[in-house]
Amino acid sequence: MMQKNILAVDMGGSKLLAGIVSPHGKVLSVVRAELPRTYDASLLKSALLSLLDQVDTSSCVAAGVSLPGLADSKTGTLLYAPFSGIRDFKAAQIISDRTKLSAAGDNDVNACAVGEARFGVCQNVSDFLWVTVSNGIGGSIFANG
């Protein structure tokens, strides 16, 4: 029986990660690509496509992408990235077009909070504030489970 894994993509300010994650949250494989100090949407798309080509998605049923900045969770679009200045980057669509998987995306801190609620330290908590400090700082309020 084929496992129903997820392709998880993390678009950070300085790197890209793509990995295969089991339905139970176990990371099965990861590939990484560093981004230059400055880049534009064209370079970001090229780096993302190159990264996706390194991942075997044959066991995956869907994809998710975490986006570094203001994101439209309905379309998986990076509306504005503060570090690069990139606007309207249709990350979920690019991933879906390349992998033929249904893809969704959200702000990286929101995605992190959902992951912790589902698989991590906040599994038994219905309300919490998640704060991430990395290249930037962000927070997500998780209310009523």
C-alpha positions in Angstrom: 0.0 0.0 0.0 1.4 3.4 -1.0 2.0 5.8 1.8 0.2 9.1 1.5 3.1 11.5 2.2 3.2 15.3 1.9 5.8 17.4 0.1 6.7 20.1 2.5 8.5 23.2 1.2 10.0 25.9 3.4 10.9 29.2 1.6 13.1 31.0 4.0 14.8 34.4 3.7 18.2 32.8 3.1 17.4 29.2 2.1 14.9 26.8 0.6 14.1 23.4 2.0 12.0 20.6 0.5 11.2 17.3 2.2 8.9 14.4 2.3 6.8 14.1 5.5 4.7 11.1 6.6 1.1 11.4 7.6 2.4 11.2 11.2 4.8 14.1 10.9 8.0 12.1 10.5 10.5 13.8 8.1 11.6 11.1 5.7 13.9 13.2 3.5 15.1 16.8 3.1 17.0 18.7 0.4 18.3 22.2 0.9 19.4 25.1 -1.4 21.0 28.3 -0.1 19.8 31.6 -1.5 22.2 34.5 -2.3 22.1 37.6 -0.1 20.0 39.4 -2.7 17.7 37.8 -5.3 14.7 38.5 -7.4 11.5 36.5 -8.3 13.2 35.0 -11.3 16.1 33.6 -9.3 13.8 32.4 -6.6 11.6 30.6 -9.1 14.6 29.0 -10.7 16.0 27.9 -7.3 12.6 26.5 -6.3 12.2 24.5 -9.5 15.7 23.1 -9.2 15.1 22.1 -5.6 11.8 20.4 -6.5 13.6 18.4 -9.2 15.8 16.8 -6.5 12.8 15.4 -4.6 11.0 12.1 -5.3 7.4 13.0 -4.9 6.0 9.7 -6.1 4.7 8.8 -2.6 3.1 12.2 -2.1 -0.6 13.1 -2.3 -0.3 16.9 -1.8 2.2 19.7 -1.1 2.4 22.5 1.4 4.7 25.6 1.3 5.6 28.0 4.1 6.1 31.5 2.9 8.5 34.2 4.4 6.3 37.2 4.8 2.8 38.4 4.0 0.9 35.4 2.4 -2.5 34.7 0.9 -3.4 31.3 2.3 -6.3 30.9 -0.2 -3.9 30.9 -3.1 -0.6 30.1 -1.6 0.9 33.3 -2.9 3.7 35.3 -1.3 2.2 38.7 -1.4 5.3 40.5 0.0 8.6 39.2 1.3 10.4 41.9 3.5 13.9 40.6 2.9 13.9 40.3 -0.9 11.1 42.7 -1.7 9.5 40.1 -3.9 5.7 40.6 -4.5 3.0 38.3 -5.8 5.1 35.1 -6.0 2.6 32.3 -6.8 4.6 29.6 -4.8 1.8 27.0 -4.5 1.0 27.3 -8.2 4.6 26.9 -9.2 4.9 23.8 -7.0 1.7 22.4 -8.3 2.7 23.0 -11.9 6.0 21.3 -11.4 5.0 18.3 -9.2 1.3 17.8 -10.4 0.3 17.8 -6.7 -2.4 19.9 -5.2 -0.5 22.6 -3.2 -1.4 25.0 -0.5 0.7 27.7 1.3 0.6 30.1 4.2 2.9 32.4 6.2 5.8 30.5 7.7 4.9 31.3 11.3 1.3 30.2 10.8 2.5 27.0 9.2 4.9 26.4 12.1 2.1 26.9 14.6 -0.2 24.4 12.8 2.7 21.9 12.7 3.4 22.2 16.4 -0.4 21.9 17.2 -0.6 18.7 15.1 2.7 17.0 15.7 4.8 19.0 18.2 4.9 20.6 21.6 1.4 22.1 21.4 -0.5 18.9 20.7 -2.4 18.9 24.0 -3.1 22.7 24.1 -6.1 24.4 22.5 -4.8 28.0 22.8 -1.2 29.3 22.4 0.9 32.0 20.9 3.7 30.8 18.7 6.7 33.2 18.2 9.5 32.5 15.7 12.7 34.4 15.8 15.0 33.8 12.8 16.0 36.2 10.0 12.9 38.1 11.2 10.4 37.8 14.0 6.8 36.7 13.7 3.9 35.4 15.8 0.8 33.4 15.3 -2.2 33.0 17.7 -3.7 29.5 17.8 -7.2 29.7 19.4 -9.7 27.0 20.2 -7.6 24.2 18.7 
